[in-house]
Structure formats: structure tokens, C-alpha cells
Amino acid sequence: MKLELSAKTAKAFVKAVENMSELCLLVFEKEGVRTRIINSDNTALLDVRIPAASAESFEFNESNSVEIGVLVNDIKDMTKSLVVKDTLVIEYNTGDPTWLILSGNGVEKKVRCKNATLMKRHKSPPTEHKWSMSLPWKQVKAFLTSCAKSPTFEILVNTDRVSFLSKTDDESLSLELGSSEIDLHIEGQSLSTTLTPSHFITLMSTTSAKTVFVAKGERDSIIEVEWEESGLSLRGWVAPRTQK
């Protein structure tokens, strides 16, 4: 099996995964490569896919999918020296399943795979959606970064707008986007969910400023997000903040 990625896609993949977990379970299949990781406190889950069409080259001739346990830093180390026109090659031989071979810029690195049978498989959580919208990450990130140290923020969805709200004893922050700007769809009049800023930022860490992502949710429910980035297809879920 062999996967060759552009420097841009390889770096985006590492950034998405390293902020969630130290280990990942790479799944090679005919459609491409995928992984699903969860953060340390089990509040955010991210599904990352590299479609075969997004790779510079992709070879997979197995009849079934193949799982490989990998330490994220092993891949990251090989991406640090990559520039725009470089590529990262990932090779795995099912006849010698102990090793994963990474190569780039003439350097070859052979790393010991982690025991895939001992790694957890994370299922996507059950969700119901009563609202959906397409949000500009640049504005949302600006809001979240400004309140990153706050314990909570609120997403308040009304028929004509969405409001991002954060309030502490010392300050209050807000971001409002009109329904026509974000292709807002809602069942009902007003639905609110409270989240933790840092969890949302971590989930979306590989997202660039120009990216528009789709968000879906209900009242006090798991928020689901989807977006495309640098050849990756990403889908994430973040848990609501429990009010005490």
C-alpha cells in the first residue's frame, strides 16, 4: 500500500490530528485513507478523510480495509521540512506489518506501528438537527479566539440570524450573522446551545481563514460540523457544555 501526499495536504492532516490525540488509527481502503480521533476529555470527535482523488498517488490492492496504529509525531517529523512542491510518501506492507515507511526529500524513516487491535474505534454520536448554516471561519475564529479563556459561549439561533455570545464578570463578546449571509435553516423560533470555546477551536484547528463550514444542531445538543480543507474531508462533533 502506498499513499503520496502533497506537502499542503500532509501538513493539514497532521495539524488536524495532533491537536486531538497523540495516536491515530489509519484505515486504508479503496476510497482512500481515513482516521477518527477523540480529544482527551471526550468532548470532541473528528473524522478525517483523504480521498484517493486528493492524493498525488494512491495504491491499494487489498480485498479488505487495513488498519495501522501510528504515533502522530512520527508523521509530523517528516512534514516539518516539506515545502510547497514536496511530497510525503507513506508505505505499508501487509507482509511485514511491524513497520510503516515514511519518505520525503530523499529521507526515509521507518517507524514501528502501534498495536491496532488495542486502539479504540470511535462511533459517531447520534444527532438530531433543527438548524443548519454555512459559517465563515474567519469571523467565527475571531470570536472564539477572543473568548478562548472563557469557560463557555452560547450559540443562539433565531429565524433571522445567529448570535455567538460570551459573557464573564469582566467582559462580554458577541458576533451576529444574518440568515441571508449564512444560508440559515431552522425549525422553530429560537434554539440555544452552550459550548466550550477551546473545544471548538481544537476541533477546527486545521481550518483556514477563507473556509466556510457547515454547522448543524438543535437545542442544548451536540453540534456537528463539516468542511473541506487542503484535500481533506472533515466532519466533527462537539459536545454541549453541561450546566451545573
N, C-alpha and C positions, 0 to 999 in steps of 0.2 A: 504494500500500500504506500502511496506517495501523494503528498499534498504540497504544492508550491504556492506560496502567497506573496503578494506584493508587500513591500515594507509598510505601506499605509494600512493594509488590512491586518497584517500581523501585529502591528503596534496597537491598533484599535481593539483587537481581540484581547491582547494582554491587559490593556487598561480596563476593559470591561470586567474581566475575570479577577484580576488581582485585588481589586477593591472589595470583592465579595468573599473570597476564600483563598487559602494557600494552596489547596489541591483542587484539581478538576478531573472529571471523568470524560475523556474524549471518546465520542462514539463515531466511528467511521461507518458510513453506509453509502448506498448507491447515489443518494441525493446530495451527499456532501459530508460535512463534519459538524457535530453539534455537541453542546455540553449544557448542563443545567446546574447552577450553583446557588447556595443559600448563604446569607450572611451569618455572622457568629451568634447573634441573638434571635435568629429565626423570624425576623420581621420583614425580610425582603428576599424575593426569589427571582432569579434571572435565567432566561433561556436564550442561549446564543447559538446562532446557526451560521455556518459558512457554506452557502450553496455551492455546488460543483461549478456552476457558471461564474461564480465570483473568484475562483482560484485561477492562477496563471496556468496551472496544470493539475489534473487530479486523476489518480489511478486507483481503482478499487475493483477487484475481481472476485471477491468472496461472495458466497451464496447468502450469508447472514451478516448482520452488523457485527462490528468488532469493538470492544470496549478497552480503553487504555487509561490507566491511572497515571496522572502526571503532576509533578510539582510545578506550579505556575512560574516560579522564579527561574526554573531551568529553561523555559521558553523565553522569558523576559531577557535573560542574559544574552541570548543570541539576537535579540532585536535592537539592543542598545546602539550598535554600530551601523545599523542599516540606514541608508538614505533613500531618496525618492525612487531611484531606478533599481535598487537592490531587491532581492527576493529571499525569503526564508523557505527552506525545504524541510519537510517533516516526513520521515520514512519509518515504516514499521513492518517487520517480517513476522508473520504468524508462526513460522517455523522456529523462530528464536525470540519468544515473547518477553524475554527479560529486558530487552533494550529498545529504546527509542532513539533514532538518529536525527539530529538537527544539523543543518548546514546553511551557511551564508557567508558571503565574502571570502570564499575559499577555506573557511574554518569549519571543521566537522566536530560535533560534540555528541558523544554517546552517553545517554543518561539511563539510569536504572528505572524502570517503570514501577509504579506503586501497585500494590495488590488490588486489582479492580474488584475482586469478589468481596472485599471488606468495606468498599465505599458505598455510601448511601445513594439510592436513586430517589430523587425528589419529584413528587407528583404536583401538577399544577392545582392550585386550590379551587374549590367550587366558587363561582361568582355569579351574581345577577347584576345586570346593567339597566339603570333607569336614566342614565345620561351618558352622552359621549361628546367629545370635542377634539379639535385639532389645535394643539397649543404650540406657540413659538418658544423654543427652548431658551433663546437669548433672554427674553423678558422673565420667564419663569425662573431661570437660573439666577438672574439678578435679584429677584425677590428672595429665593431660598438662601443665597449666599449672605444676604443682609440679615437674615434671621437664623443663620445656621446654629448659633449657640442657644437659641430658644428651645424649650422642651417641646413646643407644639406650634402648629399653624393650622388654619382652617381653610378648606375649600368649600365655598358656598356657591351653589349653582342655582340660579334663577332662570326664568324663561327668557330674559333678555340679556343676561351677562353671567360671567363667572367672576367671583372675587376671591383672591388669596389674602388671608388676613392673619396677622400675628400681633399679639399684644402681651407686654410684660408690664411690671410696675414702672419701668423706666422709659419705655418707648412703644410705639405702635407702628406697624407697617401694613401697606395694602397694595394690591395690584388688581386692576379691573380690566377685563377684556370683553367687548361687546359680542353678542351672539353672531353677528354677521362676519366678524373677524375670525371666528374660530369654528364655524360650521357646527354650532351648538344644537344638540337634540336632547330633549328632556321629557320625561313622563312625570307630570306633577308640577307643582309651583315653585317649591324651594327645598333643596336637598343639601345637607351639610355633612362633611366628614373631617375629622381631626387627625392629623398625621404628625410624624416627627421629621423636621427638616433634614437632618443628617441622613436618615434612612433613604429619603427620596433622592438626595444628592448622590449618595453611594450607588444606588440602583442605576442612575442615569450618567455615571461618570464618564463614559466614552462618547457622550453626545456633543456634537459641535454646535457652535453658536447659530448657524443657519438652519439647523434641523427643525422640522416640525414633527411633533409626535402625537399620536392618538392616545387619549386618556378616556377611561370608562369607569363608571362606578354607580353607587347607589347612596343611600343614607347610612352613615357610620359603617361603611363596608370596605372591603379590600378594593384598592384602586389598581386597575390593570392598565398597562401602557404598552404601546407597540411603536417601533420605529426602525428605519434603515440607516446604517452608518458605515461608510467606507467598505462596502461589500458585505457587511454583516446584516443579518435579520435578527432583531432583538425583540423580546417580549418579556415583560416583567410584572411582578405583583408586589405591592407593598401593603402591609397590614395597617389598619387604623389604630390610632392611639386610644388605649382604654382609659376612660375617665374614672378616676378614683373619688 
